């Protein structure tokens, strides 16, 4: 999903961070008024994408 997140959408950051934590991937989360950002180390990006895709999170 791109763009501002609707206030009715809750638990997204929790789901993403929990999924990555189970794969032992550290994140730095930044939350703004209308969206969240996950920062991770470049060397784990490919693994993180694979883990998130397996958990049925999509990417654009």
C-alpha positions as CSV (number, residue, x, y, z in Angstrom):
1,X,0.0,0.0,0.0
2,X,1.4,3.4,-0.9
3,X,0.4,6.7,0.5
4,X,-1.3,7.8,3.7
5,X,-2.7,5.0,5.9
6,X,-6.3,5.2,7.0
7,X,-6.8,5.5,10.8
8,X,-9.0,2.4,10.7
9,X,-5.9,0.3,9.7
10,X,-4.4,-0.8,12.9
11,X,-1.7,-3.4,13.8
12,X,0.2,-3.1,10.5
13,X,3.5,-2.0,12.1
14,X,3.0,-4.7,14.8
15,X,2.5,-7.4,12.2
16,X,5.5,-6.3,10.1
17,X,7.8,-5.9,13.1
18,X,6.7,-9.2,14.7
19,X,7.3,-11.1,11.4
20,X,10.8,-9.6,11.0
21,X,11.6,-10.2,14.7
22,X,10.8,-13.9,14.3
23,X,13.4,-14.0,11.5
24,X,15.9,-12.2,13.8
25,X,15.9,-9.1,11.6
26,X,16.3,-5.8,13.5
27,X,14.4,-2.7,12.4
28,X,14.1,0.9,13.2
29,X,10.5,2.1,12.9
30,X,9.5,5.7,12.3
31,X,5.8,6.6,12.7
32,X,4.4,9.9,11.3
33,X,0.9,11.3,11.3
34,X,-0.2,9.3,8.3
35,X,2.3,6.5,7.7
36,X,5.0,4.3,9.1
37,X,8.5,3.6,7.8
38,X,10.7,0.6,8.5
39,X,14.4,1.1,8.2
40,X,16.7,-2.0,8.1
41,X,20.3,-2.7,7.3
42,X,21.0,-3.1,3.6
43,X,22.6,-6.5,4.0
44,X,19.3,-8.0,5.3
45,X,17.0,-6.4,2.8
46,X,16.7,-9.4,0.5
47,X,16.0,-11.7,3.4
48,X,13.5,-9.3,4.9
49,X,11.6,-9.1,1.6
50,X,11.5,-12.9,1.4
51,X,10.2,-13.2,4.9
52,X,7.5,-10.6,4.4
53,X,6.4,-12.1,1.1
54,X,6.1,-15.5,2.8
55,X,3.9,-13.8,5.4
56,X,1.7,-12.5,2.5
57,X,2.8,-8.9,2.7
58,X,3.0,-7.2,-0.7
59,X,5.5,-4.9,-2.3
60,X,5.1,-2.3,-5.1
